[in-house]
Structures are given as C-alpha cells and as structure tokens.
C-alpha cells in the first residue's frame, strides 16, 4: 500500500486488490477460474477516507476488468478479453499520433515565425510520415490480428497455468473442441484502416505535388518554393547574439541571373523592425543567437517561371546586447549574401503552403481519428460481449478482510 499527497488537505492511496474471475468459455463452454490482481487508487480528506474510496473504486473497476487468461480446454481468448486489449492499444496509438501531430504543427509554426531555421517544412513533413508509418501499421495489425489463430499455443499456455495452480477448471463439457475460431473484423475497423492509409498518403501531399510539378525546393526559404508574384521569407546563414532575440534591419535586395549578365532589378524586401527603447528587463532577459530573415516580394512576371535567379541581399542589422545587469548596448552588423533560386509557377508558394498544412493537419488527424474509431468499436464489443464473473475480491492491505462483490 502506498500513500502520496494528492493536494493540500487531501490524501491519495494506491492499494492492491485480488479478485477471482469465473469464465464460461463462449466457444467450448468450459467453466474456469483465475485470480486477477490490480492496483486501485483512492483519495480523500484523510487516509481512512482515501482507503474507503479505494475499496469503492475497486468494486467498480474490478468487475469491468476481464483479464487475459485463455480457456484450458480449447486455448481460446474470450472476445471481451481480446477487445479490451485492442481498445487499450488503439487508445495508446491515438494519443501517440496526437502527440506527433502536435509536434509537427509546433515545428511548422516555429518555422513560419522564423524561430526555427535548422529544419524546413519538407523535413518536418517527412519526419511526420516516418513517425506515422508504424502507427498506421499497428492500427492495421490490431484491427486484423486474430489472437485465436494459434489455438494449440494458447492451449499449452493455459494447461501450464492449470498445472501451476494459476487456473482452476470448474467444469469441462464433453463437447468437441473447435479447431479454429474465426474473428470478424467488422465494417468500422475496415473503414478506419482506409482512413489511416489515406491520412498517411495525405501527409506528404505538398512534397508530392511539388515534385510532380517539377518545382525546386530551397531549404533556406519559407515556403521552400516561390514563383513570380510570390512573397517568400529567406533565412540568412548569419545570426546575431542579441538580447531577448530582438533586432531590426535595413535591407536591400536586387535580382539578376546567376551569372550576372542582366542588370540588377530592385526587389521589394522587408525584415524585422522591432523597437526596444532604452531599457529591457523581465523574463528571458539574456543574449541568444537569433536568426536573421528577409521577406521578399518577387516580381509578378510570368516569364520568370522556371528561370534561375540570384537575389543579391545586403542588410544592416541593429541589435541590443546585454553588457551587465539590466544594461545593454546597441550594436550593428552588416551582412551580404546571394540567394540562388529557381522560380516555380506563379503563386506556387501559396499553393505549397496550403497543401502542406492540409497534408499535416488533415493526414495526421485522419490517422488519429482512425485509431479513435477503432477504440470506440472495440469498447462497444467489450460492452456487448459476455464478461467473466467476479466472485470476490481481497484487499492486500487487510489480508483477513474478504469483500464479497456478488
């Protein structure tokens, strides 16, 4: 028995309970019993109340837990036992996919806000694909696997437990033991499998669309493709060590061909215009390496589609740098860089960006939805299937106290 502090003026306790389950096999009608041990939590204003609540919780939860013991006559796992395990598996997959999706969305937002420049949107998408593949495969496995496909192995396991006293046979009918027990998958899991596969194919939609269109991806650009008339953000290879990540700049960008034969054409560009006054304090009041970015509006000339261009950029950066407690000084740095790009079709950046978010949110969401639907289906199977009978339960903390539940 373990005691923990749940919150102020409250106690939490975790106690072990032992119950005995009686099962009538739905396949061969053998009646057998086995012990089941569970840890049940309870909380209350004091230890006594917490223990009483743990007992009440045990009376609710123990009858709902079917266990996982196989029939000692035919080796079959009961439907409610199999469905309960599958529901738990699908629930874990749902949570896992939701976490992966949340991470991908967070990375996408950070990339778009110029707070993360070490990865690009295509990389984030492919990482989510790599994480989603095993989740989809486990979805399919859990939906299609038949735990009673190998009855001989299950029978040997159950007989061993009978010999060890872990399973007790109450009555064994003379009916013929079934050689195989089919499992019906059901229409809901099949639909869920289809949704998860569609979701997996949808995640890299932006990259598939880009490659099919012959567009070149640029890892330093957000989005990674751009065409005539597009506005695209370019991440510089340089950074500044500035206070609280604040900086502003004066930017000039000119466009020409890669070899510089054509004259320079000025391009509309902008960058950070942050102001910080004469004092800076509060949380995060320290210097940190901060990426420099430039937002560029490409000329709206359809003739530039598919052409290689060079964007010659020059920026003068002003930034505060801490020089002691609540003190800083403004510094300046000038950077020059040539961004080499191959322009895509007009408005390609807008199309790519939309496809990326639809693929990530829609595809990842479909996979999570598929796992959740399968979980609901298995819980419904558990609800409508015969359950083992709970004969009694014993509180390990009180070995002489036998609480009848039936």
N, C-alpha and C positions, 0 to 999 in steps of 0.2 A: 504494500500500500504506500502510495506517495502523496505527500501534501505539498502544495505550491500556493503562493499568494496570487490570487486572480486579480484583485484590485483592492483599493483601500476599503477596510472594514468588510472584507469578503475572503472566504477560504475556498480553495479548489482541491479536490481529491481525485485520485485515479486508483480504482480498485479492480482486482482480478476476480472474475466470476467464472464458475464452471457450470455448464448445463449439459444435460443429456438429451440428445436428439433421437427420436424414433422415426424411421423412414419405412414407408411401404413402397417398394420399387414399382414404378409405373410401367416397367417392362415385363418383369417376371413375378411380381407381387411378393417377393421375399421381404420379410419384416426384419429390420436390423437396427441396432442402436450404437451410438458412438458419443464420446464426450467431446464437448467444444468449450474451449477457454477463450474468454475475451476480456479486454481491459475497458472498463466503463468509467467515464468522468462524471463528476458531480460537483456542484458549487452551492454555497450558501453563506449566511452571515457568520457561521462558526463551523467547527469541524464536524460536530454531530449532525448539523443540518446538511452539510455537504455530503456526508456518508449516506444519510437517508435519501437524498436526491440521487445519489449514485445507484442505490438499490432500485429506486423508482425508474430511473433510466434503463437499468438492466432489464426490468420487467417488460419494457417496451422494445428494446433493441435485440435482446436475445431471441425472442420468437421470430424476429424478422431475418435473422442470420441463418441461412440454410446449411452452411458447412460445405465441405468438398469431398466427403468420403464416397467411394464407389460401392456399388452393390456387390456383396461377397458371393452371389450366385451367378450373375451374368457379367459383372465387371462394368456396368453402365454407370455413368454420371447422370444424376437426375436433372431434368430440364431446368428447374429453378436454380440449381447449383451452377450449372453452366451459364445461364443467362445472367445471374448475379455477378459472376466473374467477368463476363463480357461487358456488362454495364459499367463496372469499375474501370476496365481497360479503356472503353470509349470515353469515359469521363476524363481520364488522365490525358488521352490524346486531344480532347477538346481544349483542355487547359494549356497543354503544351503548344498547340497550334496558335492559340490566342496570344501566348507569350511571344512566340516567334513573330507573329504578325505585328504585335505592339512594338517589338524591337525594330522591325523593318520600317514601320511608319515613323518611329522616332528618328531613325537614321535619315530617312527621306526628308523630314522636316529640318534636321540639323544641316544636311547638305544644302537645302534650299535657302537656309538662313546664313550660309557661309560659315557656320560654326564647326563644320567637319569637312575638311578638304582632302583627307587621306584616302577616302573611298569615293566612288562615283555612283550615280544612280544605277547603271547597269550592273555593277558589282553587288550592290545591295539586293537587286532583283535575283541574281543568280545564287547568292547566298541563301535567300529565302527558298528558292527552288531546291537547293541541296538539303535544307532542313525539312522541307515539306515532303520530299520523296519517301523517307522512311515512315513518316506519319501516315501517308496515303497507303503505303504497302501494309502497314499494321492494321489500318482500317479494313482493307480488303481481307487480310488474314483473319481478323476477328469475326468479320461478317460471314466468311465462307468456311472456316475451320469446323470440323466435326469432332468433338472430343471423344466420341464413341466409335470412331472409325477403327480403332485398335482395341477391341474388347478383351483379347487374350492378355495383353499387358495390364489392362485395368483389373482384370480378374486376379492375376497373380499378385498384384499390389494389395488388393482387398484381402485375399487369403492370408497373405503375410501378416496383415494387421489383425486378422482374426486370431492367428496363432499367437500373436504378441499381446492379445487381450485388449487391443485398441478398438475393435469392432466386435459386437456381440450379436449373433444370429438368434432372433426370437422365434421365427417360423420360416420354413422353407417349403414352398409348394412343390408338387411333383410335375408342374408344367414344364414344357420344353424350353430351354434357354435359347433366346433368339441369337442367331449367328451375326446379325448386323442390325444396327439401329439407325435408320436414316434420319437426317436432320433437314428440315425445311428452312431455307434461308428467309423467305418472306419477301414481299414486294418492297417494303420500306428500306431494308438494308441494301437491296439491289439499286434502288433509286439513290440512296446515299453514296454507294460506290460510284455511280455515274457522276454525281455532283462533285465528289472528291477528285476524280480523274479530270473532269472539266476544269475544276479550280486549279489543279496542278498545271494544266496546259495554258491556263489564262495568266498565271503569274508572269512568265517572260514575254507577254504579248508585245510590249514595247520593243524589246530587242528583236523579236521575230519580225515584227513589222519593219523595223529599221533595216535589218539585213535583207529582207525581201525587196525593200525599196532601193537598196544599194547606197544607203546613206552612210557616211563615215562618222564614227563616234570619236569624240575628243574628250579624254579623261579630265582635262582642265576646265571644261565648260559645263554649265548647268542651265538647261538640259544639255546633254552631250552632242546634240545635233542642232544645226542652225541653218536657215536659208535666207534668201533675200526678204527684207522686211521684218525679220525676227529680232526680238530683243533677247540677248543671251548674257549670262554672267560668266566672266572669265576669272579664274582663280590664279593669282600670280604665284610663281615659285618662291617668292620672297615673303618674309613675315617680319613683324616688328614686336619687340618686347615692351609692351605698353601697359599702363596702369588700368586695371579693370577691363582690358580689351578695347579701350576707346582710341579712335583715331579718325582723322579726316584727311582728305587729299584734294589736290588739284590735278586733273587728269587730261591728257591729250592723246587721242588715238587717230592714226591715219592708216588708210588701207591702200595696198598695192598688190601686184602679183608677187609670187615668191622670189623671183629673180630681180625684181625692181625695175623692170623695163618701163611700165606705165607710170605716169606721175602719181604722186600721193593724193589721196582723196580723204578729206577730213570726215570722220565718223562721229556721230553723236555718242557721247560716253558720259558716265557719271560714276560716283563712288561714295563712300561714307562721308557724311557731313556732320558728324557728332560734335557737340559742344560740351565742355566740362567746366567752364568758369575758372575761378581761382582757388577752389577747394574741392577735394574729393575724399570721401570717407565712407563708412558703413561696411557692409558685408562685401567680401571679395576685394577688399582694398589692397591689392598686390599686383605686381607686374606679371604678365603672362604672354607667351608667344601667341600672336594673333595674325591670322591670315589676311592678306590684302586681296581685295576683289574689285573688279571693274564691270559695270553693266554697260553693254554696248548695243546700240541700235543699228543694225546692218542696213545698207541702202536697199530701198524697195525697187530693185531692178531684176526682173525675171531672167534676164540674160546672164546673171551671175550664178544661176543654179548649176551645180556640178562643177564650178570653177574652183581652182586653188587660189587662196588669197593669203596675204600676210598682213596682220594687224600690228603696226608699229606703235607701241604704247609707251608713254612716259608719264610718270606720276611723282608728285612731290607730296610726301606724307608728313603730317604733323601729328605728334602723339605725346601724351604725358607719360613720364617715367618717374616712379617713386624714388625719392632720394632721402628717405627717413620717415619717422613717424609723422603722419598727416602732412607730409611735404612731398612735392613733386616739381619737376621742371619739364618744360616743353622742349621736345627735340624734333629734328627734321631729318628726313632721309629721302633720297631721290633714287628711283629705280627705272630702268629701261628694259623692255622685253618685247620680242617679236612673237606673236601668237600665229602659228601656221594652221590654217583651217581649209577644209574642202567643204564648200557650201552645199547644202541639200536643197530640196524643193522649197518653194515659198511656204512659210508658216509651218515648216516641219517641226520646229521646236515646240510649238503649241500642241501639235498632234502627238508628238512623242511624250510630252509631259502628261497629257490627258491619258494616253494609253498606259503609261507607267503606273499612275495612281489607280486606274481602273483595274489593271492587272494585279497589283499588290493587294489592294483592299478587297476587290471582288473575288480574286482567286483564293487568297488566304481565307477570306470569310466563308467561301463555299466549302473549303476543306473543314474548317471548324464547325460549320453548320452540319456537314455530313456526319461527323463524329457525334455531335449532339443529338441528331435524329436517331442514330443507331443506339445511343444510350437510352433515349426515351423508349424506343422499341423494345430493348431488352428488359427495361424496368417493367414495361407492360406485360412481357412474357412472364417475368417473375411474379407479378401480381396475379396473373390468371393461371398459374401452374400450381400443382399440389405441393404443399410445404411440409417439411419434416415436423413432427410434433415435438414440442419442447416439454419434457416430463417434469423436470425440476432444475433448480439452479442452486449453487452453493457459493457463498461469499468466502473467498480465501482468507480474508481478514478475521472471519468468525467461523472457523472450521466446524464447530458444532451446530451452527445455525443453518438448517436446511429449509429453504423457502420454496414452497410448492407454487408453481405457476399455473397449473392446470387443475 
